[in-house]
Amino acid sequence: MNARFFRSLFPRRYAVAASTLWGRVLRILLISSPLLVGCAQPVGGGTPMIIEANREPNRLLADYSRVDCRPLWLANSREAMANSLYWLRAMDCAAQLSPSQALTQANQTPTSSDWAGLWKQSLLRERAGTVPAEQRQRIARLAQESEDIPGGLIPLLQLWMDKQQLAAFQDEARARAQHLQDDHNKALADLREQQNQLREQLDITTRKLKNLTDIERQLSARKAVSADFSDGEERRDNAQTRSSSETNVKPLNAETSPAQPGSKMGVNNP
């Protein structure tokens, strides 16, 4: 009703406005059409997915999860080396080997200077318990070959290298701890040896002191005996001296006693 009314009043202006409105709508549709084309509703409903124009075709990867470990190390094709499942299986096979078997397999595996050969040797010699310095050199050479490594293997290789670095740090920490333990044990052994030597010296000194004490006791006993003997001799000598003096005094008195009457008589008789 209103549209007919405005159309009857302003027929030309209404036509111009209508054409302008439809032009804007068409312009919006034309601009947004590429985006709408890029969206597709999957069959059966669900969220729309953006279809990539330059999407790579799907490639089927060979499954190496059940491949025998013996021929696995001899594989060197480009497809196998670019397959992450191959390297996961190689890690499992290396973990199943003993150190001696891993060393034998590393010597039997063809060595090459490319990244694949370095990675194989690193996996095997890591299990064989190689010298950490040599393992670090192989990993450093492997990092230098990163430009030739397929992009799909970079995350796996990075995880493996991080694990190797962590293992190296743990080995160094264990080596330092073992070195400190060895130094501690050596210091304890030296202290025990010094303690034994001091105990032996103490025993020797104790025996010497005991011997000196015994000698001093014997000397004291001898001095006491000799002193008693000297006292006895002195008393004996004194007794003999007194007895001899008494013997000498008695005859003298006997000789002089008869002469006294004569002398008196002589005095009385001139």
LODO-596236 format. One record per residue (C-alpha): chain; residue in one letter; x, y, z. Coordinates in steps of 0.05 Angstrom, whole numbers, plus 5000, padded with zeros to 4 digits. Layout:
% LODO-596236
+---+---+------+------+------+
: c : r :    X :    Y :    Z :
+---+---+------+------+------+
: A : a :    X :    Y :    Z :
...
+---+---+------+------+------+
//
This chain:
% LODO-596236
+---+---+------+------+------+
: c : r :    X :    Y :    Z :
+---+---+------+------+------+
: A : m : 5000 : 5000 : 5000 :
: A : n : 5055 : 5048 : 5020 :
: A : a : 5099 : 5026 : 4963 :
: A : r : 5044 : 5039 : 4912 :
: A : f : 5031 : 5106 : 4944 :
: A : f : 5104 : 5128 : 4941 :
: A : r : 5110 : 5099 : 4870 :
: A : s : 5050 : 5140 : 4847 :
: A : l : 5078 : 5203 : 4878 :
: A : f : 5151 : 5196 : 4858 :
: A : p : 5155 : 5144 : 4802 :
: A : r : 5223 : 5164 : 4777 :
: A : r : 5257 : 5173 : 4844 :
: A : y : 5230 : 5106 : 4868 :
: A : a : 5258 : 5071 : 4806 :
: A : v : 5327 : 5102 : 4817 :
: A : a : 5327 : 5082 : 4891 :
: A : a : 5307 : 5010 : 4874 :
: A : s : 5361 : 5004 : 4822 :
: A : t : 5413 : 5031 : 4870 :
: A : l : 5393 : 4981 : 4924 :
: A : w : 5397 : 4922 : 4877 :
: A : g : 5464 : 4946 : 4852 :
: A : r : 5492 : 4945 : 4922 :
: A : v : 5465 : 4875 : 4933 :
: A : l : 5495 : 4849 : 4869 :
: A : r : 5561 : 4882 : 4885 :
: A : i : 5565 : 4848 : 4953 :
: A : l : 5548 : 4781 : 4922 :
: A : l : 5602 : 4788 : 4869 :
: A : i : 5654 : 4808 : 4920 :
: A : s : 5638 : 4751 : 4968 :
: A : s : 5629 : 4697 : 4916 :
: A : p : 5701 : 4673 : 4918 :
: A : l : 5696 : 4663 : 4992 :
: A : l : 5631 : 4626 : 4986 :
: A : v : 5660 : 4582 : 4933 :
: A : g : 5717 : 4563 : 4979 :
: A : c : 5668 : 4537 : 5031 :
: A : a : 5634 : 4470 : 5021 :
: A : q : 5584 : 4434 : 5065 :
: A : p : 5606 : 4362 : 5075 :
: A : v : 5556 : 4308 : 5060 :
: A : g : 5516 : 4289 : 5120 :
: A : g : 5523 : 4357 : 5154 :
: A : g : 5578 : 4383 : 5199 :
: A : t : 5621 : 4445 : 5201 :
: A : p : 5643 : 4474 : 5134 :
: A : m : 5715 : 4465 : 5114 :
: A : i : 5758 : 4512 : 5073 :
: A : i : 5784 : 4476 : 5012 :
: A : e : 5856 : 4494 : 4999 :
: A : a : 5870 : 4511 : 4927 :
: A : n : 5942 : 4486 : 4929 :
: A : r : 5930 : 4426 : 4973 :
: A : e : 5981 : 4370 : 4962 :
: A : p : 5952 : 4303 : 4942 :
: A : n : 5948 : 4251 : 4997 :
: A : r : 6009 : 4205 : 4998 :
: A : l : 6007 : 4137 : 5031 :
: A : l : 6066 : 4124 : 5077 :
: A : a : 6095 : 4054 : 5083 :
: A : d : 6082 : 4025 : 5152 :
: A : y : 6148 : 4001 : 5182 :
: A : s : 6120 : 3982 : 5250 :
: A : r : 6123 : 3907 : 5235 :
: A : v : 6185 : 3906 : 5191 :
: A : d : 6241 : 3860 : 5215 :
: A : c : 6298 : 3898 : 5246 :
: A : r : 6354 : 3863 : 5208 :
: A : p : 6337 : 3887 : 5138 :
: A : l : 6313 : 3954 : 5166 :
: A : w : 6383 : 3981 : 5174 :
: A : l : 6400 : 3965 : 5101 :
: A : a : 6344 : 4007 : 5073 :
: A : n : 6369 : 4071 : 5040 :
: A : s : 6316 : 4091 : 4990 :
: A : r : 6293 : 4163 : 4988 :
: A : e : 6222 : 4144 : 5006 :
: A : a : 6243 : 4104 : 5066 :
: A : m : 6291 : 4157 : 5091 :
: A : a : 6236 : 4210 : 5086 :
: A : n : 6186 : 4167 : 5124 :
: A : s : 6180 : 4184 : 5197 :
: A : l : 6152 : 4114 : 5211 :
: A : y : 6217 : 4085 : 5188 :
: A : w : 6257 : 4124 : 5239 :
: A : l : 6208 : 4108 : 5294 :
: A : r : 6218 : 4035 : 5279 :
: A : a : 6293 : 4045 : 5276 :
: A : m : 6291 : 4074 : 5346 :
: A : d : 6252 : 4014 : 5371 :
: A : c : 6300 : 3966 : 5338 :
: A : a : 6360 : 4001 : 5368 :
: A : a : 6329 : 3998 : 5437 :
: A : q : 6319 : 3923 : 5431 :
: A : l : 6393 : 3910 : 5419 :
: A : s : 6444 : 3897 : 5472 :
: A : p : 6506 : 3942 : 5473 :
: A : s : 6549 : 3890 : 5440 :
: A : q : 6496 : 3875 : 5387 :
: A : a : 6487 : 3949 : 5374 :
: A : l : 6562 : 3958 : 5363 :
: A : t : 6563 : 3899 : 5316 :
: A : q : 6503 : 3925 : 5277 :
: A : a : 6535 : 3994 : 5273 :
: A : n : 6598 : 3964 : 5243 :
: A : q : 6557 : 3923 : 5194 :
: A : t : 6513 : 3981 : 5172 :
: A : p : 6540 : 4019 : 5112 :
: A : t : 6567 : 4086 : 5135 :
: A : s : 6553 : 4149 : 5094 :
: A : s : 6565 : 4222 : 5105 :
: A : d : 6493 : 4243 : 5091 :
: A : w : 6443 : 4258 : 5146 :
: A : a : 6410 : 4189 : 5141 :
: A : g : 6475 : 4151 : 5152 :
: A : l : 6494 : 4197 : 5209 :
: A : w : 6427 : 4186 : 5242 :
: A : k : 6431 : 4110 : 5236 :
: A : q : 6501 : 4109 : 5265 :
: A : s : 6480 : 4155 : 5321 :
: A : l : 6421 : 4110 : 5339 :
: A : l : 6463 : 4047 : 5341 :
: A : r : 6525 : 4075 : 5375 :
: A : e : 6483 : 4110 : 5427 :
: A : r : 6456 : 4041 : 5446 :
: A : a : 6527 : 4012 : 5443 :
: A : g : 6549 : 4062 : 5497 :
: A : t : 6596 : 4102 : 5455 :
: A : v : 6640 : 4158 : 5482 :
: A : p : 6597 : 4219 : 5496 :
: A : a : 6646 : 4265 : 5459 :
: A : e : 6640 : 4223 : 5395 :
: A : q : 6564 : 4222 : 5401 :
: A : r : 6563 : 4298 : 5407 :
: A : q : 6606 : 4304 : 5345 :
: A : r : 6558 : 4260 : 5305 :
: A : i : 6498 : 4300 : 5329 :
: A : a : 6533 : 4365 : 5311 :
: A : r : 6547 : 4339 : 5241 :
: A : l : 6475 : 4317 : 5236 :
: A : a : 6451 : 4387 : 5255 :
: A : q : 6495 : 4415 : 5200 :
: A : e : 6458 : 4371 : 5149 :
: A : s : 6390 : 4398 : 5171 :
: A : e : 6380 : 4433 : 5104 :
: A : d : 6377 : 4367 : 5068 :
: A : i : 6330 : 4334 : 5117 :
: A : p : 6257 : 4330 : 5094 :
: A : g : 6212 : 4378 : 5130 :
: A : g : 6167 : 4323 : 5156 :
: A : l : 6225 : 4293 : 5196 :
: A : i : 6248 : 4358 : 5229 :
: A : p : 6201 : 4353 : 5290 :
: A : l : 6220 : 4280 : 5302 :
: A : l : 6294 : 4295 : 5294 :
: A : q : 6290 : 4355 : 5340 :
: A : l : 6256 : 4313 : 5394 :
: A : w : 6309 : 4259 : 5387 :
: A : m : 6366 : 4310 : 5391 :
: A : d : 6335 : 4342 : 5452 :
: A : k : 6332 : 4273 : 5484 :
: A : q : 6405 : 4262 : 5467 :
: A : q : 6424 : 4329 : 5497 :
: A : l : 6385 : 4314 : 5560 :
: A : a : 6418 : 4245 : 5565 :
: A : a : 6486 : 4277 : 5556 :
: A : f : 6472 : 4326 : 5612 :
: A : q : 6450 : 4268 : 5656 :
: A : d : 6513 : 4228 : 5640 :
: A : e : 6556 : 4288 : 5656 :
: A : a : 6519 : 4299 : 5721 :
: A : r : 6527 : 4226 : 5739 :
: A : a : 6601 : 4229 : 5721 :
: A : r : 6611 : 4290 : 5766 :
: A : a : 6573 : 4257 : 5822 :
: A : q : 6614 : 4194 : 5814 :
: A : h : 6678 : 4235 : 5814 :
: A : l : 6657 : 4270 : 5878 :
: A : q : 6639 : 4202 : 5908 :
: A : d : 6707 : 4174 : 5889 :
: A : d : 6742 : 4234 : 5920 :
: A : h : 6700 : 4227 : 5982 :
: A : n : 6716 : 4152 : 5987 :
: A : k : 6790 : 4166 : 5976 :
: A : a : 6790 : 4219 : 6030 :
: A : l : 6755 : 4171 : 6078 :
: A : a : 6806 : 4117 : 6060 :
: A : d : 6863 : 4165 : 6074 :
: A : l : 6832 : 4184 : 6141 :
: A : r : 6824 : 4111 : 6159 :
: A : e : 6897 : 4098 : 6141 :
: A : q : 6919 : 4157 : 6183 :
: A : q : 6876 : 4133 : 6240 :
: A : n : 6907 : 4064 : 6235 :
: A : q : 6977 : 4094 : 6234 :
: A : l : 6961 : 4137 : 6294 :
: A : r : 6932 : 4078 : 6331 :
: A : e : 6995 : 4037 : 6317 :
: A : q : 7038 : 4095 : 6341 :
: A : l : 6995 : 4101 : 6403 :
: A : d : 7002 : 4027 : 6417 :
: A : i : 7077 : 4031 : 6408 :
: A : t : 7081 : 4091 : 6454 :
: A : t : 7037 : 4057 : 6505 :
: A : r : 7081 : 3995 : 6505 :
: A : k : 7143 : 4038 : 6513 :
: A : l : 7112 : 4075 : 6571 :
: A : k : 7092 : 4009 : 6602 :
: A : n : 7162 : 3982 : 6594 :
: A : l : 7191 : 4046 : 6623 :
: A : t : 7143 : 4041 : 6682 :
: A : d : 7164 : 3969 : 6694 :
: A : i : 7237 : 3988 : 6690 :
: A : e : 7227 : 4046 : 6738 :
: A : r : 7189 : 4000 : 6786 :
: A : q : 7246 : 3949 : 6783 :
: A : l : 7297 : 4003 : 6794 :
: A : s : 7258 : 4030 : 6853 :
: A : a : 7254 : 3960 : 6882 :
: A : r : 7329 : 3950 : 6873 :
: A : k : 7343 : 4017 : 6906 :
: A : a : 7299 : 3997 : 6965 :
: A : v : 7335 : 3930 : 6971 :
: A : s : 7404 : 3962 : 6966 :
: A : a : 7384 : 4015 : 7017 :
: A : d : 7361 : 3961 : 7065 :
: A : f : 7425 : 3922 : 7052 :
: A : s : 7467 : 3984 : 7065 :
: A : d : 7430 : 3999 : 7129 :
: A : g : 7441 : 3928 : 7152 :
: A : e : 7515 : 3931 : 7135 :
: A : e : 7521 : 3997 : 7171 :
: A : r : 7486 : 3970 : 7232 :
: A : r : 7529 : 3908 : 7230 :
: A : d : 7592 : 3950 : 7223 :
: A : n : 7570 : 3994 : 7280 :
: A : a : 7556 : 3933 : 7323 :
: A : q : 7624 : 3904 : 7307 :
: A : t : 7657 : 3970 : 7322 :
: A : r : 7623 : 3975 : 7389 :
: A : s : 7639 : 3904 : 7407 :
: A : s : 7712 : 3912 : 7389 :
: A : s : 7718 : 3977 : 7427 :
: A : e : 7688 : 3944 : 7488 :
: A : t : 7737 : 3887 : 7482 :
: A : n : 7796 : 3934 : 7479 :
: A : v : 7773 : 3974 : 7539 :
: A : k : 7766 : 3914 : 7587 :
: A : p : 7839 : 3889 : 7585 :
: A : l : 7865 : 3959 : 7595 :
: A : n : 7826 : 3966 : 7659 :
: A : a : 7850 : 3898 : 7682 :
: A : e : 7924 : 3918 : 7672 :
: A : t : 7920 : 3985 : 7708 :
: A : s : 7880 : 3963 : 7767 :
: A : p : 7937 : 3922 : 7803 :
: A : a : 7987 : 3979 : 7798 :
: A : q : 7947 : 4026 : 7840 :
: A : p : 7962 : 3992 : 7906 :
: A : g : 8036 : 3993 : 7892 :
: A : s : 8036 : 4066 : 7877 :
: A : k : 8000 : 4079 : 7940 :
: A : m : 8050 : 4038 : 7977 :
: A : g : 8105 : 4075 : 7946 :
: A : v : 8075 : 4140 : 7968 :
: A : n : 8066 : 4114 : 8038 :
: A : n : 8137 : 4085 : 8042 :
: A : p : 8189 : 4135 : 8020 :
+---+---+------+------+------+
//
